[in-house]
Amino acid sequence: MNTLFYVVCIVAIVFTAETIQKYMKMKNDEKRAQDPELEETLAQIERLEERIKVLERIVTENKYDLSQEISNLK
């Protein structure tokens, strides 16, 4: 077997893998569109992620003083 055969095999494997990935993505997109509960859950996850980002930003700010904020609440 020569080098050209190996090159053709590698190219065929790459194209097959890309086709499978596109098929799986398309199938996943169809499943999402059919399941309204899944869409609701994904939207809720996105909202929670945004809230976590805000909390992380608040806690990691240099000017943020947790003890002072707790004292202000009392």
N, C-alpha and C positions, 0 to 999 in steps of 0.2 A: 504494500500500500504506500502511496506517495503522499506528499504534503498537501496536494490539492484536495485529496479525499478528506483529510482532517479539517481543512479550512471549510469545506462545504458542510461537513457535519456540525462544526461549531456555529456556522451561520444558521443552519436549520434549527439547531437547539435554541439559539437566541430568538429567532422569529417565533418559534413555537411558544417559548416562555412569555413573550410579549403578547401574543394572541390570548393565551390563557389568562394573563393578568387583566387584559381588557375585558374579556368575557366575565371574569369574576367581579370586576368593578361594575359592569353593566347589570349583572344579576343582583348585586348588593343594592344598587340604586333603585331597581325595580321593587325590591323587597321593602325599602324605606318608603317608597311612594304608596305602597299598598297597606302599610301599617300605621294608622294615625296615632296609636299609643306610643309607638317607637318615636315618632316625630315629637310628641309631647315630652317624652322622657329626654330626648336629645336637647330640646329647648331648655328644659329645666337644668340639665347639666351645664349648658352654656351660661345660664344665669348664675349658677353656683360658682362656676369658675371665675366669672367676672367679680363676684363678691369676694372670693378668696384673693384675687389680685389686689383689690382695694384694701383689704385687711393687711396683706403683706406690705403694701406700700406705706400704710399708716404706721405699722410696727417698725419698719426699717428706716423711716425718716430720721435724720440726725437730730432734728429739733424736737422729736417726740419724747416726752418724759412721762412714762407710765405712772410713776408714783404721783406726780403732780395731777395727772388726769383723774386718778382714783381719789385723791384728796378733794378735787373740785366736785366730784359726784357726791361726796358726803355732806 
